[in-house]
Amino acid sequence: MVNDMTAISVRLPDEIETRLAEEARLEGRPRSEVAREAIAEYLERREKERFMAEMVAAARALAADPAARRESLEIANNLVDEGLDAIIEAERAAGIDPAEKWWR
């Protein structure tokens, strides 16, 4: 099965083009394939960075709210008391993969 792809034109400084060509040569792959992979990895990293920044902002907002802070501490204490292993086991029993990314 062939994926649909859009062609784009990118201007690269000579140094980056030289490095791209060398990487493609070393891997025995076309430059376009190496560039496509690099762009995909960059986008994935940026998505993760944005997600983490949103999580930090949300955590800071919760920490600044005394009622939310008390509730968070209560939940954390309950998790410790109940045991994280029990929660993971309950997820598995419900057909949920605990290792799966839930934010996607």
C-alpha positions as CSV (number, residue, x, y, z in Angstrom):
1,M,0.0,0.0,0.0
2,V,1.4,3.4,-1.0
3,N,0.8,6.3,1.2
4,D,-0.4,9.6,-0.4
5,M,2.3,12.2,-0.2
6,T,2.5,15.8,-1.0
7,A,5.7,17.2,-2.6
8,I,7.2,20.3,-1.0
9,S,10.2,22.4,-1.9
10,V,12.6,23.3,0.8
11,R,15.6,25.6,0.5
12,L,18.5,24.3,2.6
13,P,21.8,26.0,3.5
14,D,24.7,24.3,1.8
15,E,26.0,22.9,5.1
16,I,22.7,21.2,5.9
17,E,22.3,19.8,2.4
18,T,25.8,18.4,2.6
19,R,25.1,16.8,6.0
20,L,21.8,15.4,4.6
21,A,23.5,14.0,1.6
22,E,26.2,12.4,3.8
23,E,23.6,10.9,6.1
24,A,21.6,9.5,3.2
25,R,24.8,8.0,1.7
26,L,25.7,6.4,5.1
27,E,22.3,4.9,5.5
28,G,21.9,3.9,1.9
29,R,18.6,5.8,1.6
30,P,17.4,8.6,-0.5
31,R,17.8,12.1,0.8
32,S,14.0,12.7,0.7
33,E,13.5,9.7,3.0
34,V,16.0,10.9,5.5
35,A,14.5,14.4,5.4
36,R,11.0,13.0,5.8
37,E,12.0,11.0,8.8
38,A,13.8,13.9,10.4
39,I,10.7,16.2,9.9
40,A,8.5,13.5,11.4
41,E,10.8,13.1,14.4
42,Y,10.9,16.9,14.9
43,L,7.1,17.2,14.8
44,E,6.7,14.4,17.3
45,R,9.2,16.0,19.6
46,R,7.5,19.4,19.3
47,E,4.1,17.8,20.1
48,K,5.5,16.2,23.2
49,E,7.1,19.4,24.3
50,R,3.8,21.3,23.9
51,F,2.0,18.6,25.7
52,M,4.4,18.7,28.6
53,A,4.3,22.5,28.7
54,E,0.5,22.3,29.0
55,M,0.8,19.7,31.8
56,V,3.2,21.9,33.7
57,A,0.9,24.9,33.3
58,A,-2.1,22.9,34.5
59,A,-0.1,21.6,37.5
60,R,1.0,25.1,38.4
61,A,-2.5,26.4,38.1
62,L,-3.7,23.6,40.4
63,A,-0.9,24.1,42.8
64,A,-1.9,27.8,43.1
65,D,-5.5,26.9,44.0
66,P,-5.6,25.9,47.7
67,A,-8.8,23.8,47.3
68,A,-7.4,22.0,44.2
69,R,-4.1,21.5,46.0
70,R,-5.8,19.8,49.0
71,E,-7.8,17.6,46.7
72,S,-4.7,16.7,44.7
73,L,-2.8,15.7,47.9
74,E,-5.8,13.7,49.0
75,I,-5.9,11.8,45.7
76,A,-2.1,11.2,45.9
77,N,-2.4,9.9,49.4
78,N,-5.2,7.6,48.3
79,L,-3.1,6.3,45.4
80,V,-0.3,5.5,47.9
81,D,-2.7,3.8,50.2
82,E,-4.5,1.8,47.5
83,G,-1.3,1.0,45.7
84,L,-0.5,1.8,42.1
85,D,-0.2,-1.9,41.3
86,A,-3.8,-2.4,42.1
87,I,-4.8,0.4,39.8
88,I,-2.7,-1.0,37.0
89,E,-4.2,-4.5,37.5
90,A,-7.7,-3.0,37.4
91,E,-6.9,-1.2,34.1
92,R,-5.7,-4.5,32.6
93,A,-8.8,-6.3,33.8
94,A,-10.9,-3.6,32.1
95,G,-9.0,-4.2,28.9
96,I,-7.0,-1.0,29.2
97,D,-3.2,-1.2,28.4
98,P,-1.5,0.8,31.2
99,A,1.4,1.5,28.9
100,E,-0.7,3.0,26.1
101,K,-0.5,6.7,25.6
102,W,-3.8,8.0,27.0
103,W,-3.3,11.5,25.7
104,R,-3.6,10.6,22.1
